[in-house]
Amino acid sequence: MASTIARPRALRPLAVATAILGSVLLAGCTPAPASTATPAPSETGPALPSATPEPAPSASPVVSQPVEITCDELLTPNDMYEFNPNVSLMPDGTPKSGTAASEIAAMNGLTCQWVNNTSNTTIDVAVAKLSEDELTDLKNRAVTESQQVPTYAAPPVEGYFTVVENEGEAQVFSGSYWVTLRAVDFVEPGDAEQLAEAAIAHLS
């Protein structure tokens, strides 16, 4: 009777079980995926408006108060004849730019001009009526730019004189008035004295 060799069938289920167990263990060791959550944005306050610097206030232009007098009253025909009989009033005369008379013209003050009938040189006389503070500023400027003249009238009248571009220019401060006189004939302070005194007398 021939002998039968036993087959190792019991080993196959054991090998399968071992393989399954290994797969489970490997699955448990797989790292978890990294979190992809997006962080919440931080809160920001409303944008503040930038401060705009305010422009510096500009000085208001000086404007003369009404001067209630005409050129023929400021210096009468007789006043001018006694000074020089050869001059005539120019109804539309315009003071030269850069002079005190042109400054008064810009203030809407009174400006008057006489012309020498022979030489065509001019005499400019102008008047502005101003506040005390405005007059003080002009007096302070006159002190630095001109020489003081005490002979135009008695205090509190103040007089100043200077020569600019071969023309003498006198300034007289009387009460609330600023009076200027300019001509090539005014070589020294005394040359304008006669007309300055007449103008001040008519403004008083």
Summary of the structure (lengths in Angstrom):
residues: 204
radius of gyration: 51.3
end to end distance: 171.6
largest distance: 182.1
contacts: 491
relative contact order: 0.12
helix: 32%
strand: 22%
